[in-house]
Amino acid sequence: MNLKEKILNVQMELKAPKNQHNDFGGYNYRSCEDILEAVKPLLNKYKLQLKLNDDLIVLGDRYYIRATAILKDIESDEVEENVAYAREEITKKGMDGSQITGASSSYARKYALNGLFLIDDVKDSDTTNTGNSEPTLEDAKKYVINFGKKHAGQLLIDVYNEDYEYIEWLYDNKKDEYLNKCIDLLDKKDSKNIENEDERLKLLVEFSKLVINTNTDKEKLYKHYEVENNSQMSIEQLKDAIDIMKKKGEENDKK
């Protein structure tokens, strides 16, 4: 029996009960320790060795725990790995720095094990769920996908831009309220960006026409706004430059 066959058997036989309870959310969940206790007899049965490693990494201005679940076949030395991530909270009521790191580590390890053994958890925040389920756009931009294999470890916004079909699948199938709210925020941002680009295009056309009609030295405008060309100008800068050239045109007409 090779490693993949052994993993399949473990996935089929593993029963990890939800022995923990979240008082705020009113639901039961399983912890990393629950999964480890449930899987140990199967590791012995199929002669497998499980190891969990943590790394501290920085994405943007936030710290994340990257947990790696490594499953080794003692008989063949074959290895299978799965990675998951958890972001460290800057502060959390009632916890010091080491407790925050420990909680993030347990969370990341749990989801590394979930991916390895095909354990599905609908609830996402477990013990850290205290009712704060309203992400901001910045939260959505910094959200790291910490499950599965296809995009594990990637920022949600990067996957959103590169593989929107997967985002749609997550939205319909993951059933994670916080994740879906993050996706909704990115959808609104994307819609806003499209509107901004339409406005920007119109302003660029008007800008170019006025430069010609008013015989404006555009290089002086670029120097004034500290840009190299009009593509680097913000919408507000374009509007301001257009107003300046319109006034110049009106003055020229009076002469």
Backbone bond lengths (Angstrom), bond angles and torsions (degrees), N, CA, C in turn:
res aa  C-N    CA-C-N  psi(-1)  N-CA   C-N-CA  omega(-1)  CA-C   N-CA-C  phi
1 M - - - 1.459 - - 1.535 109.41 -
2 N 1.332 117.02 123.26 1.463 119.36 -179.70 1.530 110.60 -83.98
3 L 1.338 115.29 177.39 1.459 119.58 -174.67 1.530 112.54 -62.95
4 K 1.317 117.10 -41.82 1.464 119.84 -178.43 1.532 110.65 -62.68
5 E 1.313 116.69 -37.76 1.465 120.02 178.54 1.533 110.54 -68.19
6 K 1.326 115.66 -38.08 1.463 119.56 178.03 1.533 110.90 -65.40
7 I 1.336 115.66 -43.03 1.465 119.67 178.90 1.525 110.49 -61.94
8 L 1.319 116.05 -41.36 1.462 120.31 178.43 1.524 110.55 -59.44
9 N 1.320 116.83 -42.62 1.465 120.85 179.40 1.532 110.80 -64.81
10 V 1.329 116.12 -41.93 1.462 119.58 178.71 1.520 110.02 -62.94
11 Q 1.332 116.15 -43.82 1.465 120.45 179.40 1.526 111.71 -60.44
12 M 1.317 116.93 -37.37 1.456 121.14 -179.33 1.528 111.87 -74.77
13 E 1.330 117.54 -34.03 1.459 121.50 -173.57 1.525 114.06 -93.71
14 L 1.328 116.85 -19.99 1.459 120.02 -174.44 1.535 112.03 -67.84
15 K 1.311 115.63 127.02 1.463 122.41 174.66 1.531 107.08 -124.95
16 A 1.320 114.95 103.45 1.462 119.71 -179.30 1.518 108.97 -107.07
17 P 1.322 118.20 102.28 1.469 121.32 -176.15 1.523 112.22 -68.97
18 K 1.314 115.64 153.58 1.466 121.93 176.01 1.528 108.33 -89.07
19 N 1.328 114.41 89.43 1.455 119.57 -174.03 1.524 113.82 -90.52
20 Q 1.330 116.90 -6.24 1.458 120.49 -178.32 1.528 109.88 -103.16
21 H 1.336 115.48 159.04 1.467 119.75 -178.92 1.520 110.51 -134.33
22 N 1.315 116.53 131.68 1.460 122.11 174.95 1.527 108.05 -96.48
23 D 1.325 116.77 112.81 1.462 120.94 -175.22 1.520 112.10 -66.60
24 F 1.334 116.46 -38.02 1.465 118.68 -177.83 1.526 110.86 -67.91
25 G 1.332 115.99 -50.12 1.468 119.83 -177.09 1.515 113.29 -78.58
26 G 1.343 115.92 -19.15 1.455 119.78 179.51 1.522 113.10 70.18
27 Y 1.321 116.97 35.42 1.470 119.20 179.93 1.531 109.89 -136.01
28 N 1.327 115.53 159.40 1.454 121.79 176.23 1.523 109.61 -94.79
29 Y 1.316 116.32 151.72 1.461 120.70 178.14 1.523 108.71 -150.08
30 R 1.315 115.65 166.28 1.464 120.67 177.33 1.528 109.52 -105.86
31 S 1.293 116.66 144.15 1.459 122.13 178.09 1.522 109.74 -98.54
32 C 1.318 115.83 173.00 1.463 120.66 175.30 1.534 110.07 -58.64
33 E 1.314 115.15 -42.46 1.477 119.44 -179.30 1.525 111.69 -63.37
34 D 1.336 117.63 -36.46 1.466 120.92 177.97 1.527 110.83 -61.79
35 I 1.333 115.52 -42.75 1.473 119.94 -179.95 1.519 110.34 -65.64
36 L 1.338 116.70 -43.09 1.465 120.25 -178.48 1.533 111.34 -62.83
37 E 1.320 116.47 -43.07 1.464 119.63 179.30 1.526 111.34 -63.65
38 A 1.336 116.31 -37.28 1.462 120.07 -178.23 1.519 112.48 -73.64
39 V 1.338 117.07 -31.20 1.460 119.61 -173.96 1.531 113.11 -88.90
40 K 1.330 118.06 -18.70 1.470 120.48 -176.10 1.536 113.61 -56.24
41 P 1.332 120.11 -45.68 1.467 118.75 178.38 1.537 112.82 -61.07
42 L 1.331 116.87 -34.10 1.466 120.41 179.83 1.522 111.26 -73.52
43 L 1.331 116.78 -32.67 1.462 119.82 175.87 1.530 109.72 -63.31
44 N 1.313 115.31 -42.30 1.462 119.83 178.11 1.527 110.79 -66.52
45 K 1.314 116.34 -40.63 1.467 121.45 -178.43 1.522 112.10 -61.53
46 Y 1.329 116.42 -41.93 1.470 120.37 -175.48 1.525 113.08 -103.94
47 K 1.346 116.28 12.16 1.456 122.14 176.82 1.540 111.25 54.09
48 L 1.313 113.25 58.77 1.459 121.13 179.13 1.527 109.50 -120.60
49 Q 1.309 115.56 147.81 1.462 121.08 177.53 1.526 109.09 -116.38
50 L 1.323 116.95 128.13 1.457 121.87 -179.12 1.525 109.46 -111.06
51 K 1.324 115.47 133.16 1.458 121.40 178.87 1.517 108.90 -133.42
52 L 1.328 116.79 139.70 1.463 122.28 178.27 1.517 109.83 -118.40
53 N 1.335 116.09 128.34 1.463 121.75 178.66 1.527 110.43 -121.01
54 D 1.314 116.83 147.20 1.466 122.39 176.04 1.525 110.23 -120.56
55 D 1.330 115.98 142.36 1.455 122.28 171.63 1.518 107.86 -131.74
56 L 1.313 116.48 143.97 1.462 121.74 175.34 1.525 108.13 -98.80
57 I 1.330 116.66 121.70 1.462 120.44 -179.02 1.529 109.33 -126.84
58 V 1.323 115.60 162.80 1.460 121.77 179.29 1.520 109.20 -117.74
59 L 1.334 116.58 126.25 1.461 122.88 174.27 1.524 106.84 -123.79
60 G 1.337 115.99 115.46 1.454 118.79 -174.47 1.520 108.44 68.14
61 D 1.327 116.80 -123.69 1.460 120.53 179.09 1.528 112.12 -113.25
62 R 1.335 116.06 18.40 1.458 119.54 -177.93 1.524 110.98 -120.72
63 Y 1.328 115.40 151.84 1.458 121.71 178.44 1.528 110.34 -95.93
64 Y 1.331 115.13 140.66 1.454 121.70 179.13 1.531 109.29 -129.89
65 I 1.315 114.84 146.23 1.463 120.72 170.54 1.523 107.84 -95.46
66 R 1.321 116.10 123.95 1.460 120.94 175.45 1.527 107.82 -104.02
67 A 1.318 116.20 112.68 1.463 121.54 -179.41 1.523 109.70 -102.02
68 T 1.321 115.51 135.79 1.465 121.07 178.42 1.523 109.36 -120.54
69 A 1.324 115.66 122.27 1.468 121.04 174.84 1.526 107.46 -95.96
70 I 1.329 116.59 119.42 1.466 122.05 -175.92 1.524 108.86 -115.15
71 L 1.310 115.51 119.16 1.469 121.08 -179.82 1.524 108.48 -110.72
72 K 1.331 116.16 122.18 1.469 121.64 -176.75 1.519 110.61 -117.98
73 D 1.320 115.75 133.64 1.464 122.07 175.06 1.529 107.84 -82.64
74 I 1.324 117.52 114.09 1.462 122.04 -177.44 1.529 111.36 -63.30
75 E 1.310 116.06 -30.37 1.466 119.98 -176.58 1.527 113.30 -79.41
76 S 1.315 117.63 -32.48 1.474 119.71 -175.15 1.526 114.29 -118.92
77 D 1.337 116.83 -9.69 1.467 123.11 -176.53 1.532 112.91 68.52
78 E 1.331 117.90 11.16 1.464 120.26 173.91 1.526 108.97 -67.90
79 V 1.341 115.09 149.52 1.470 120.06 -176.85 1.524 110.68 -132.47
80 E 1.323 115.66 140.30 1.465 122.36 173.44 1.531 107.47 -128.71
81 E 1.347 116.33 137.36 1.455 120.41 -177.82 1.521 111.42 -127.85
82 N 1.329 115.61 154.49 1.463 121.20 170.40 1.519 108.43 -144.14
83 V 1.337 115.71 139.69 1.462 121.92 -175.12 1.519 110.23 -116.70
84 A 1.322 116.66 143.63 1.462 121.98 174.40 1.525 108.35 -143.17
85 Y 1.329 115.76 157.89 1.463 121.49 -175.67 1.529 110.77 -125.84
86 A 1.329 114.97 151.41 1.462 121.01 172.65 1.519 107.95 -142.82
87 R 1.334 116.11 133.38 1.461 120.27 -179.77 1.518 110.35 -85.04
88 E 1.317 116.40 136.42 1.456 120.77 175.46 1.519 109.49 -77.05
89 E 1.324 116.74 131.21 1.454 120.30 172.26 1.526 108.89 -70.14
90 I 1.329 116.48 145.38 1.462 119.24 178.58 1.523 109.99 -65.22
91 T 1.324 115.72 -46.25 1.465 121.15 174.93 1.517 108.37 -141.19
92 K 1.304 116.28 153.97 1.458 120.66 174.77 1.518 107.91 -148.38
93 K 1.321 114.92 128.39 1.459 120.75 -175.67 1.520 111.27 -55.36
94 G 1.332 115.17 129.07 1.456 120.49 175.89 1.514 114.30 84.04
95 M 1.348 117.91 4.22 1.463 120.64 -178.57 1.524 110.35 -125.29
96 D 1.342 116.08 140.72 1.458 119.08 170.88 1.528 108.60 -91.97
97 G 1.338 116.65 -179.48 1.461 120.72 -175.14 1.515 113.88 -57.83
98 S 1.345 116.75 -43.05 1.470 119.68 -177.80 1.524 111.30 -67.15
99 Q 1.339 117.03 -34.52 1.466 120.43 178.76 1.528 111.17 -69.36
100 I 1.325 116.31 -37.63 1.470 120.29 177.77 1.528 110.05 -63.32
101 T 1.349 116.11 -45.11 1.464 120.37 178.43 1.525 110.64 -63.43
102 G 1.346 116.31 -41.62 1.465 120.31 179.62 1.513 112.52 -62.59
103 A 1.349 116.17 -40.80 1.460 120.21 179.26 1.528 110.73 -66.16
104 S 1.339 116.39 -39.68 1.467 120.36 178.63 1.519 110.46 -66.23
105 S 1.319 116.39 -39.38 1.463 120.86 178.55 1.524 111.08 -62.33
106 S 1.333 117.08 -47.27 1.470 120.77 179.71 1.522 111.46 -60.72
107 Y 1.337 115.11 -40.12 1.463 120.16 -179.60 1.523 111.08 -65.82
108 A 1.349 116.48 -46.89 1.463 120.30 -179.91 1.533 110.90 -64.68
109 R 1.328 117.32 -41.43 1.468 120.88 179.35 1.534 110.83 -62.63
110 K 1.320 115.19 -40.64 1.463 119.35 179.33 1.523 110.87 -58.73
111 Y 1.332 116.74 -44.69 1.456 119.06 -177.21 1.523 112.96 -77.13
112 A 1.330 116.88 -22.96 1.464 119.65 171.02 1.526 109.52 -66.80
113 L 1.331 115.80 -41.04 1.475 120.70 177.27 1.524 111.04 -68.67
114 N 1.332 116.38 -39.09 1.468 120.08 177.93 1.520 111.10 -56.96
115 G 1.335 116.32 -44.93 1.455 120.12 -179.18 1.521 112.39 -67.99
116 L 1.312 115.63 -36.71 1.459 120.24 -178.34 1.524 111.72 -70.16
117 F 1.332 116.28 -39.65 1.470 120.54 -174.69 1.535 113.63 -107.17
118 L 1.333 116.74 11.76 1.473 122.39 177.40 1.521 112.56 57.23
119 I 1.325 115.24 47.31 1.457 120.83 176.33 1.520 107.29 -97.62
120 D 1.312 117.04 126.19 1.457 120.82 -177.62 1.518 109.96 -102.95
121 D 1.336 115.83 125.04 1.462 121.51 175.55 1.512 108.32 -118.03
122 V 1.323 116.56 119.64 1.462 119.80 178.12 1.516 110.52 -73.62
123 K 1.325 116.76 -46.08 1.452 120.50 179.22 1.513 108.78 -72.99
124 D 1.331 116.69 140.33 1.456 120.21 -170.31 1.517 114.23 -110.16
125 S 1.333 118.22 -29.09 1.453 118.91 -171.41 1.517 113.51 -100.76
126 D 1.332 117.51 -11.99 1.458 122.58 175.00 1.518 112.39 49.03
127 T 1.337 116.83 -125.03 1.462 120.39 -174.51 1.507 111.94 -67.25
128 T 1.316 118.85 -21.29 1.464 120.89 -177.84 1.511 111.78 -86.34
129 N 1.334 118.58 1.14 1.453 121.02 -179.52 1.521 109.44 -78.16
130 T 1.322 115.90 107.54 1.463 120.46 -179.06 1.513 110.91 -120.73
131 G 1.329 116.67 17.85 1.444 119.40 175.50 1.512 114.44 99.32
132 N 1.334 119.10 -8.08 1.455 121.64 179.56 1.523 109.25 -85.17
133 S 1.347 116.08 81.58 1.464 120.64 -173.01 1.517 112.35 -111.40
134 E 1.334 117.43 23.36 1.460 121.27 -179.75 1.525 109.77 -110.95
135 P 1.326 117.72 93.04 1.469 119.76 -179.78 1.522 111.32 -72.76
136 T 1.319 116.13 154.75 1.456 121.76 172.33 1.525 108.43 -96.50
137 L 1.330 116.39 173.17 1.470 119.70 177.39 1.521 110.12 -61.50
138 E 1.333 117.17 -36.43 1.459 120.34 178.12 1.523 111.09 -64.85
139 D 1.341 116.77 -38.45 1.470 120.46 175.76 1.532 110.06 -61.05
140 A 1.336 115.93 -43.12 1.463 120.87 -179.34 1.526 110.90 -62.97
141 K 1.337 116.55 -38.77 1.467 120.78 -179.28 1.522 111.42 -68.30
142 K 1.350 116.62 -28.95 1.464 120.46 -176.03 1.530 112.98 -99.68
143 Y 1.339 116.73 0.51 1.473 120.65 -178.79 1.530 109.46 -65.37
144 V 1.316 116.49 128.66 1.468 121.50 178.90 1.521 109.11 -107.16
145 I 1.325 117.01 129.01 1.466 121.37 176.45 1.525 108.12 -71.90
146 N 1.312 116.38 116.43 1.469 120.28 -173.97 1.531 111.88 -116.58
147 F 1.331 115.79 30.39 1.463 119.35 -178.96 1.533 108.60 -143.21
148 G 1.336 114.10 164.50 1.459 119.19 179.10 1.515 111.75 70.73
149 K 1.327 115.46 -170.40 1.464 120.52 -179.01 1.523 112.13 -121.08
150 K 1.321 117.03 -28.65 1.467 120.43 -172.16 1.520 111.77 -62.39
151 H 1.335 117.22 -45.82 1.461 120.07 -176.13 1.524 112.93 -129.95
152 A 1.324 117.97 20.15 1.467 121.00 -179.39 1.519 110.27 -58.41
153 G 1.341 115.54 132.62 1.447 120.50 178.46 1.514 114.48 92.71
154 Q 1.333 116.96 -8.14 1.457 120.38 -179.30 1.527 110.90 -92.99
155 L 1.324 114.89 152.42 1.461 119.51 174.41 1.518 109.43 -70.32
156 L 1.315 116.47 140.53 1.462 121.95 179.98 1.525 110.75 -55.85
157 I 1.330 117.26 -41.27 1.462 120.32 -176.67 1.529 111.60 -66.12
158 D 1.347 117.13 -32.28 1.474 119.90 177.64 1.527 110.56 -68.79
159 V 1.334 115.90 -43.22 1.470 119.88 177.97 1.522 109.94 -66.39
160 Y 1.334 116.32 -37.71 1.470 122.15 177.97 1.530 110.04 -56.61
161 N 1.327 116.33 -42.33 1.465 121.01 -177.62 1.525 113.08 -78.57
162 E 1.344 116.74 -25.61 1.466 120.27 -173.20 1.526 113.90 -104.46
163 D 1.316 117.63 -27.38 1.472 120.00 -173.57 1.533 108.96 -146.11
164 Y 1.325 116.16 70.25 1.462 119.83 -174.45 1.534 111.99 -67.52
165 E 1.323 117.38 -26.41 1.469 119.87 176.88 1.528 110.48 -59.86
166 Y 1.342 116.28 -39.26 1.467 120.37 178.09 1.528 110.35 -66.38
167 I 1.344 116.58 -38.33 1.465 121.35 178.04 1.527 109.89 -61.72
168 E 1.327 115.96 -43.18 1.465 119.60 178.19 1.518 110.99 -62.38
169 W 1.329 115.94 -39.52 1.472 120.44 178.98 1.534 109.92 -64.25
170 L 1.339 116.41 -43.81 1.466 120.18 177.91 1.524 110.81 -59.04
171 Y 1.313 115.14 -45.49 1.467 120.47 -176.24 1.532 110.83 -60.47
172 D 1.327 116.28 -39.48 1.469 120.68 -176.32 1.520 113.20 -84.13
173 N 1.352 117.41 -26.39 1.461 119.36 -170.34 1.526 115.50 -115.78
174 K 1.323 118.21 -28.25 1.467 120.00 -176.81 1.526 111.78 -70.52
175 K 1.338 115.78 -32.40 1.471 121.27 178.59 1.524 111.83 56.82
176 D 1.339 115.33 41.48 1.454 121.67 178.42 1.530 107.52 -107.51
177 E 1.323 116.36 110.94 1.465 120.50 -173.35 1.526 111.91 -60.28
178 Y 1.328 116.83 -43.70 1.465 120.40 -178.55 1.521 110.49 -65.38
179 L 1.331 116.97 -45.18 1.459 121.64 178.53 1.520 111.11 -60.53
180 N 1.321 116.89 -44.11 1.460 120.32 -179.56 1.527 111.73 -64.22
181 K 1.326 116.62 -35.42 1.462 119.27 176.85 1.524 110.87 -66.65
182 C 1.336 116.37 -36.28 1.466 120.28 176.20 1.535 110.24 -63.66
183 I 1.330 116.25 -42.50 1.460 120.61 178.74 1.524 110.44 -63.89
184 D 1.337 116.44 -41.39 1.471 120.37 177.46 1.526 110.73 -58.87
185 L 1.327 116.48 -41.23 1.463 120.48 179.57 1.527 111.16 -64.56
186 L 1.331 116.51 -40.45 1.472 119.96 178.15 1.520 110.92 -67.97
187 D 1.338 117.13 -35.04 1.473 120.41 176.61 1.527 110.27 -62.48
188 K 1.338 115.86 -43.62 1.468 119.87 179.49 1.518 110.49 -64.96
189 K 1.342 116.25 -40.42 1.465 120.69 178.26 1.522 110.06 -62.95
190 D 1.333 116.38 -42.90 1.463 120.64 -179.43 1.520 110.72 -63.45
191 S 1.346 115.98 -42.45 1.457 120.74 178.14 1.524 110.82 -62.57
192 K 1.340 115.19 -40.83 1.460 120.26 178.86 1.520 110.43 -65.42
193 N 1.335 116.57 -39.08 1.463 120.35 179.31 1.520 111.45 -63.05
194 I 1.350 115.78 -38.56 1.466 119.62 179.09 1.522 109.86 -63.84
195 E 1.353 116.17 -43.89 1.461 120.37 177.64 1.528 110.46 -61.33
196 N 1.331 116.96 -42.24 1.461 121.36 179.88 1.526 111.57 -64.10
197 E 1.333 116.00 -39.30 1.460 119.28 -179.87 1.519 111.08 -67.09
198 D 1.329 117.47 -37.17 1.472 120.83 176.50 1.534 110.10 -62.93
199 E 1.330 115.76 -44.41 1.456 120.21 179.17 1.525 110.49 -64.82
200 R 1.313 115.62 -41.62 1.469 120.96 -179.14 1.528 111.30 -62.25
201 L 1.333 115.94 -42.38 1.463 120.51 179.69 1.531 111.07 -60.43
202 K 1.330 115.85 -44.18 1.469 120.52 179.08 1.530 110.81 -63.00
203 L 1.327 116.42 -40.89 1.459 120.67 179.77 1.528 111.73 -66.70
204 L 1.337 116.53 -38.24 1.468 120.11 178.97 1.524 111.10 -64.41
205 V 1.349 116.30 -39.99 1.462 120.55 177.84 1.526 110.20 -63.41
206 E 1.337 116.45 -45.86 1.464 120.88 179.75 1.525 110.52 -64.73
207 F 1.322 116.74 -40.61 1.467 122.18 178.29 1.525 110.21 -57.39
208 S 1.331 116.35 -49.20 1.467 120.98 -177.53 1.523 111.78 -62.85
209 K 1.328 116.62 -40.96 1.463 120.72 179.29 1.535 111.29 -64.00
210 L 1.339 116.33 -43.53 1.457 120.56 -178.62 1.524 112.27 -67.72
211 V 1.331 116.66 -34.31 1.466 119.75 177.13 1.530 109.72 -58.38
212 I 1.334 115.78 -42.13 1.469 120.73 179.87 1.525 111.26 -73.11
213 N 1.325 116.82 -48.33 1.465 121.30 -174.39 1.528 113.41 -67.07
214 T 1.339 115.85 -30.77 1.474 119.07 -178.17 1.525 112.32 -102.40
215 N 1.333 115.66 3.32 1.470 121.10 179.72 1.533 111.17 53.46
216 T 1.341 114.66 45.64 1.462 121.37 -177.94 1.528 111.02 -85.42
217 D 1.315 115.62 138.71 1.462 120.66 174.86 1.538 107.76 -79.02
218 K 1.307 115.85 99.45 1.471 119.33 -174.62 1.525 112.54 -66.04
219 E 1.343 116.05 -25.92 1.463 118.49 179.60 1.524 110.92 -64.69
220 K 1.333 116.22 -34.19 1.459 119.43 176.44 1.524 111.11 -67.86
221 L 1.347 115.13 -36.53 1.471 118.70 176.30 1.528 110.75 -63.68
222 Y 1.329 116.09 -44.86 1.465 120.27 -179.80 1.528 110.52 -60.44
223 K 1.336 115.02 -41.01 1.466 119.23 179.60 1.523 110.30 -65.27
224 H 1.343 115.74 -39.71 1.464 120.17 179.34 1.526 111.68 -61.18
225 Y 1.340 116.22 -40.35 1.477 120.54 -178.32 1.526 112.56 -92.82
226 E 1.329 115.75 3.48 1.472 121.83 177.47 1.524 111.91 57.85
227 V 1.339 115.24 47.65 1.464 121.91 175.83 1.520 108.50 -131.20
228 E 1.332 115.46 166.16 1.462 120.04 -179.85 1.526 112.15 -93.79
229 N 1.334 116.93 -26.63 1.459 120.88 178.95 1.526 108.99 -158.20
230 N 1.339 116.41 173.56 1.470 118.77 -174.60 1.524 113.54 -69.25
231 S 1.327 117.60 -19.37 1.468 119.55 178.91 1.525 111.76 -68.46
232 Q 1.353 116.13 -19.55 1.464 120.00 179.21 1.532 112.33 -91.54
233 M 1.316 116.10 -4.78 1.471 119.61 -178.80 1.525 110.59 -79.97
234 S 1.321 115.76 141.55 1.459 120.56 176.31 1.521 109.50 -75.13
235 I 1.317 116.27 167.87 1.465 120.46 177.69 1.526 110.53 -60.06
236 E 1.330 116.93 -40.71 1.467 120.51 179.67 1.519 110.86 -65.61
237 Q 1.324 117.15 -39.14 1.467 120.41 178.10 1.527 111.09 -65.92
238 L 1.325 116.42 -40.17 1.474 119.95 177.81 1.528 110.51 -62.74
239 K 1.325 116.13 -44.02 1.472 119.82 179.21 1.531 110.71 -61.77
240 D 1.327 115.95 -42.37 1.455 120.64 -179.46 1.528 110.76 -64.33
241 A 1.342 116.79 -44.81 1.467 121.25 179.59 1.531 110.69 -63.64
242 I 1.307 116.62 -40.13 1.475 121.08 178.75 1.528 110.25 -62.90
243 D 1.338 117.18 -42.04 1.468 120.80 177.98 1.531 110.85 -61.71
244 I 1.336 115.54 -42.03 1.474 120.21 179.60 1.531 110.38 -62.03
245 M 1.341 116.35 -45.23 1.471 119.82 -178.45 1.517 112.19 -69.72
246 K 1.332 116.74 -33.23 1.475 119.46 177.10 1.527 110.36 -64.92
247 K 1.338 116.97 -42.50 1.461 120.99 177.89 1.521 110.30 -63.99
248 K 1.332 115.36 -39.30 1.463 119.56 177.38 1.517 110.97 -62.76
249 G 1.353 116.58 -40.42 1.458 121.27 178.51 1.514 111.56 -64.06
250 E 1.343 115.97 -40.63 1.476 120.32 179.22 1.523 110.80 -64.15
251 E 1.323 116.39 -39.55 1.476 121.17 178.57 1.514 110.52 -66.28
252 N 1.327 117.08 -38.96 1.476 121.07 179.27 1.525 110.60 -65.42
253 D 1.354 115.76 -36.35 1.467 119.46 -179.39 1.524 111.90 -67.08
254 K 1.348 115.89 -29.94 1.460 120.47 -178.50 1.525 111.99 -74.03
255 K 1.336 116.05 -23.68 1.476 119.87 -175.10 1.531 111.47 -76.47
